[in-house]
Amino acid sequence: MTEDVHLPASWPGGVTRRSFMKFCTALAAGMALPATVAPRIAQAITDPQRPPVIWLHGAECTGCSMSLLRAEHPTVEKLIFDLISLDFHETLEAGAGHQAEASLARTIESNYGKFILIIEGAVPLQDSGIYCRVGGKNFVDSVKETAAAAGAVIAVGSCASWGGVAAMSPNPTGCVGVQEVLPGRQVVNVPGCPPNPYNLLSTIIHYLTFGKLPALDAKNRPKFAYGRLIHEHCERRPHFDNGRFAREFGDEGHRLGYCLYYLGCKGPVTYANCSTAQFGDAGSGCWPVGTGHPCFGCTEQGVGFNMPQFSTSPVLHATPNAGHAPITVERGEGVTPGAAALMAGVGGAAIGAGVVFAAKLGNKEERHEDEKA
């Protein structure tokens, strides 16, 4: 099957066939799928008939799009032209005004029931949603109309997933997450502020490859990315298990890289792959805890931005019941932190290795090709 895979013509000289297949293998690993699925992923990515992606913006800061723009494996031009066929994105769109709206209407009409709809930002409902209008329409109406014609709907970022910053108290515009305005529709949540762009990319490619959405948790998040607590695979976990904590920013424990539990780290109650996937293509340690800042639970509803005290306190509140006692893990009541880490280690390591593998895509081979040339 791999012999039928051809690289897109717009990838000249920069990516070898072997590197491309490595990338597909890394995507499979990141989605907790076997390496044998890589050829199917390659076929889906290179299929010229793959369904397009429509990306709409609501009440947000465009940080999720900025995260996408900073992805390096693949870079944004390869991403939007070769991998996911991004046909409409209000921020990246070359056209504007009526021209852009006409392009959106054509894309919906010609791909009715097939395209993937990505929504970034919360949906204001107060006063019929008048506080967010695009193209002469209230955003809430655009979401409902476009979602009715979509093959799949993905809410990217915490604002789109459950309101996020836009819905913080007192929430005068009545912002809510996308799933609240589409009660009869399956909406995949890819939360984070911003989310890791590879979690979104993997969700889209899973749909392109298998014609269905990945397995979801109770909050409609892809399990491959949000199936484990950050705490289980945190690089500071050994310090937690041995009772070594930073008590203040800049104290000796903080300088020595001790656990940030007492500084308000929400890793023990936050489900995400930050501790294994890292963030930003900037190498190991590139995530809040790795840089010395506690996790504030941006992927969790009611843990990060939706906490009433988050908007009024300059200091993150300590995690409730902080101490040396074992943490109860949701999937196994009474499991100690060490035991939970042991049980989860193999799977988490595989996912983490896959994403790191993607981050190093083809570097060695491309250098080899340059030397040969």
Disulfide bonds with the S-S distance in Angstrom:
none
